[in-house]
Structures are given as C-alpha cells and as structure tokens.
Amino acid sequence: MALDEAKLTEFVHKALADIGGALTAGLVVLGDKLGLYKALGAHGPLSSVELAQRTGTAERYVREWLAAQAAAGYIEYDAATGRYHLNPEQVEALTNEDSPACVLGGFQGMLAALRAEPKIAEGFRSGRGVGWHEHDPALFEGTRRFFHPGYAANLVSKWLPALEGVVAKLEAGARVADVGCGHGASTMLMARAFPRSEFVGYDYHAPSIERARELAAAAGPGRVRFEVAAAKTYPGTGFDLVTFFDCLHDMGDPVGAATHVRESLAPDGTWMIVEPFAHDRVEDNLTPLGRIFYGASTFVCTPASLSQEVGLALGAQAGEARLREVVLQGGFHRFRRATETPFNIILEARP
Ligand SMILES: C[S@@+](CC[C@H](N)C(=O)[O-])C[C@H]1O[C@@H](n2cnc3c(N)ncnc32)[C@H](O)[C@@H]1O
C-alpha cells in the first residue's frame, strides 16, 4: 500500500500531541506537589517572580513551567502584563480536590504507574505479573484522590439506592465488608452516611490499610475499621453487603473471590461490584475513556492479576458479559447491572 503523506502528517501531529500529553503528566504533578496551582488560583494573575516567591520555589524553573502549562492550555497567559492565571474551570479541575472534575489524582496515579515501565517490559518478556504493592506509592495515593470525588458524588446518593433493599438495611443497621478497599475512600463515605451500620475495609496491601486507618482516625469516630486480608480469605460471615470498588479485575482469582464473597454473605445479602465502564467488545471500547482504561490495565491491572494465584487477568475493560460469567461461576444465581455512570458500571449479585 502506498504511503499517504497527508495521513502520515496527521498521524505525526496526533502523536506529537500525545508526547505533549505525556510531559503534561509530569508538569501537572509538579504543579500539584509544589502548590503552584493553589497559589495561582488563590492569588493570580502572577508573574513567574511572584509565583516563585509565594511558593518558595526557584524562579527560573517556575518560568519554564508556566510557559509549558500555558502552551498546554492548563493555565492562561496575559501577554500585556506577562502574568499567568487560572480560569474558573482550571481552578475547579486543578485545585478543588472534592470536585468530580479534579484531574490531579489521575495524573499522580498514572505518572506513578509509568515509573514501573522497566518491570512491565520484563513482564511482557516473562509473562510474570507485577503486584499492586510493587508500584510507586504515589499510585495508591493517586488512586484514592482520583476515585474519591466520583464516589462522593454517586455512591450514597445513586449507587446504593439502585440496589434492591440495601439502603433500608443500611439505615436500620447492617454489616458491610468493603473488599480491596485501598485507602478506604468508599468505606468511609458509607460509614459516615449510615451510622447505625458497621463497616470493615479489607485489602491485602498492608501500607494501604495503614493509610486507611490514619485517614479514618483523622475523619473522627465512626463504626469503621480496616484489616489486612485478601479477597479469598477475609474473615467474617453473615454480611448484609459486600462491596468491591474497582478491584475485582485486579485480582488473580476473581472466581475464587466470588465464591468467598458468597460464603461470607447472609442468605439475603448483596454483592455490589463497581468496575470501570466498558462494553463487551474491544471495538466498542476504542474510545478516549477506553484508551485510559486499557492503558492503566496494561501497566497496573493486568500485571496485578497475573502476579496472584490463577492469574485470570480480566483486564479493566472486561465488560459486563465476562463479569457475569465470573460471578455465576462463583455460585451466585442473580446478577444485574444496577446502574452506571460514564466512568463506572455498578453490578449487583445475589446468592
Ligand atoms: C485500583 S485499587 C482500588 C482501591 C479502592 N477500592 C478504591 O476504589 O479506591 C485496587 C485495590 O485492590 C487491592 N487488591 C488487589 N488484589 C487483591 C486481593 N486479592 N485481595 C484484596 N485486595 C486486593 C489492591 O491492593 C488495591 O488496593
């Protein structure tokens, strides 16, 4: 086939935009870590000298960062004054941690994931996995920061009410296990909303459980605790609700996990599974969002699953049909999509 010069130019332009995007990941993490966005948001318009003074940073670095961020469309530049500022949308996405529009955690987590590239390349050659715990710790923090605003906006107000009879049980006083809880963002949101219920967050990753305990202590008293335990062996039975937030596909043996969940549930209990939004067929996931999920899945989710027993490696874009198979193989009889957002599917399984 003859090479089409116009198409080649178009492709190279697209790739150049992606190279700029890769650098933006590092630039955003710097702006976040060094307080550059917060200072610009609170005190802008600022010159590089003023921003450096306010943040205790070196002006020459700040000057270059400002120009790079203005070229990327992450901050605004006024040529007449030589000063930079954030517009209201940039303030929201780059300084408001509680906003579902906040992108800081996403960049923090994904830049951390990229640091594992040498280990992942080795995994491609050997077929061996790379565990969640083998990543740069910024991945764990970034994941919490990325997911928390979405959970805060949806979990209590939309996702739990979409499950059959669960909110009534939680209001009356139920026992809940949040498995693969990471830093416990979802566990704490539920515990705060339903003070009569008792919540335990489990994760196999001890440093995440330690961090969840610190965050829970800072948030004040509540009927919530965190324990190190894996999805197939966590203790306790008779749970009214077991939740899995964005972690089933990270597990080596999701069928084994499903079986254990069923055994740990009360006879009329519910298993809530939150997974990244995905269609069943690859061709339907070739979207901007699918690009992020498949990319994260190559660096984090698939290697994580391959590092554990069985290594089923569902991937972050498994789709509902594949997840249904896993859940039914675990001995559940009822399964349905309870609801969805542009980013998540919320599945309900009952024994
Ligand atoms: C993408 S993170 C999601 C964390 C948290 N649920 C959230 O939504 O913020 C996946 C989590 O699954 C945990 N995990 C992976 N395999 C596990 C297993 N077999 N048992 C328990 N936790 C596991 C990891 O340690 C990690 O905290």
The ligand as a Tripos MOL2 file, in Angstrom:
@<TRIPOS>MOLECULE
LIG
   27    29     1     0     0
SMALL
NO_CHARGES

@<TRIPOS>ATOM
      1 C1         -7.4960    0.1000   41.8270 C.3       1 LIG1
      2 S1         -7.3030   -0.1880   43.5430 S.3       1 LIG1
      3 C2         -8.9100    0.2890   44.1670 C.3       1 LIG1
      4 C3         -8.8640    0.6570   45.6170 C.3       1 LIG1
      5 C4        -10.1900    1.1170   46.2260 C.3       1 LIG1
      6 N1        -11.2060    0.0890   46.1900 N.3       1 LIG1
      7 C5        -10.6940    2.3800   45.5670 C.2       1 LIG1
      8 O1        -11.7070    2.2850   44.8490 O.co2     1 LIG1
      9 O2        -10.1080    3.4410   45.7640 O.co2     1 LIG1
     10 C6         -7.3390   -1.9700   43.6560 C.3       1 LIG1
     11 C7         -7.1660   -2.4810   45.0710 C.3       1 LIG1
     12 O3         -7.3610   -3.9050   45.0630 O.3       1 LIG1
     13 C8         -6.4790   -4.4550   46.0270 C.3       1 LIG1
     14 N2         -6.3150   -5.8870   45.7550 N.ar      1 LIG1
     15 C9         -5.7710   -6.4520   44.6490 C.ar      1 LIG1
     16 N3         -5.8270   -7.7870   44.7590 N.ar      1 LIG1
     17 C10        -6.4170   -8.0750   45.9450 C.ar      1 LIG1
     18 C11        -6.7630   -9.2780   46.6070 C.ar      1 LIG1
     19 N4         -6.5290  -10.4620   46.0400 N.pl3     1 LIG1
     20 N5         -7.3640   -9.1900   47.8020 N.ar      1 LIG1
     21 C12        -7.6300   -7.9920   48.3700 C.ar      1 LIG1
     22 N6         -7.3170   -6.8140   47.7970 N.ar      1 LIG1
     23 C13        -6.7270   -6.8530   46.5770 C.ar      1 LIG1
     24 C14        -5.2150   -3.6250   45.8570 C.3       1 LIG1
     25 O4         -4.3430   -3.7330   46.9600 O.3       1 LIG1
     26 C15        -5.7930   -2.2240   45.6650 C.3       1 LIG1
     27 O5         -5.9260   -1.5510   46.8780 O.3       1 LIG1
@<TRIPOS>BOND
     1     1     2 1
     2     2     3 1
     3     2    10 1
     4     3     4 1
     5     4     5 1
     6     5     6 1
     7     5     7 1
     8     7     8 2
     9     7     9 1
    10    10    11 1
    11    11    12 1
    12    11    26 1
    13    12    13 1
    14    13    14 1
    15    13    24 1
    16    14    15 ar
    17    14    23 ar
    18    15    16 ar
    19    16    17 ar
    20    17    18 ar
    21    17    23 ar
    22    18    19 1
    23    18    20 ar
    24    20    21 ar
    25    21    22 ar
    26    22    23 ar
    27    24    25 1
    28    24    26 1
    29    26    27 1
@<TRIPOS>SUBSTRUCTURE
     1 LIG1         1 GROUP 0 **** ****
